[in-house]
Amino acid sequence: MSNGLPNEAFLARWLNGELTENELKEWNPDYEELKKIIETSGYLRIPSGLSKEDAWNRLMEKIGESEVLPEAKTRRLFPQTRWVAAVAATVAMLFAVYFFTRSEVITVITTEGEKIVFYLPDSSRVNLNADSKLSYDKSNWLQERSLSLEGEAYFEVSKGETFTVNTNLSQVEVLGTKFNVKSRTDQTEVSCFEGKVRVSSRSGNESHEITEGMGVKILEGNRLSDYSFVNENKPGWTEGKYAFSEVPFVRVVEELERQYGVEVEFPEINATYTGAFFDNDLKNALLLICEPMELTYTIIDSTHIRLDRRL
């Protein structure tokens, strides 16, 4: 142990009093090394209301109050010494967990104009759309496959125990399937591309099961509404296509802003839009949006666009 810091298993055995005398002599820790372990490991959760420095100072105070044996200078840290017991008890009290058990919440965020693909610990694949946020507990993932989503994501879920996606309006549960969840503003929409998905309102008052080619919309008030769609194996947005069918025009503009990272000024329009645009050419996207709505566009600068009614 003289080269580098001890690993999690070693710390666990130390706290449990399971190290041999030779291991203890070889490690020969001191307070500074212990502090380095705590500060660099990332294993500890600081209690609410305490800074890292405050938590460390309190830990040292508690250790100082314990009865350290006179032989401490020779580092005879046998498993039964009160020093080890004091450290173990204090760590448990201050941080709620030992060094080797921890919560590791992972948060993935995309900005406007940014889409990413990544894998969860069970090899489930996630396509995260622009302006979205996904969070999950990595340390507990294989025991409880549950995550939170704000925005839009397409999931290809590996076989296993129940996989749950939580949004502000819904809870989506599957076993192994492919599905899309879109949770924006006051509406959540779930589309199933393979397998079976159970969609429940957050209130728990209503629950629908959908299969391939079916979807559910959850509106404010927790009302669930089923629909069907032409299954193209994956949502169009994962390949840069954004299609709409009788959608309020303001929603189309919001998606354009999200995908291109621009601000759009436009007149009040009550009509709905049916059509599509792509995320690889702004001028072409504006043309596809404006033409059926009888609008013109002006690109003011790289981040500002104005739409006007055609004269």
Secondary structure by P-SEA (a helix, b strand, c coil): cccccccaaaaaaaaaccccaaaaaaacccaaaaaaaaaccccccccccccaaaaaaaaaaaaaaccccccccccccccccaaaaaaaaaaaaaccccccbbbbbbbbbbcccccccccccccbbbbccccbbbbbbccccccccccccccccccccccccbbbbbcccbbbbbcbbbbbbbbcccbbbbbbcccbbbbbcccccbbbbbccccbbbbcccbbbbbbcccccccccccccbbbbccccaaaaaaaaaaaacbbbbbccccbbbbbccccccaaaaaaaaccccbbbbbcccccbbbbbccc
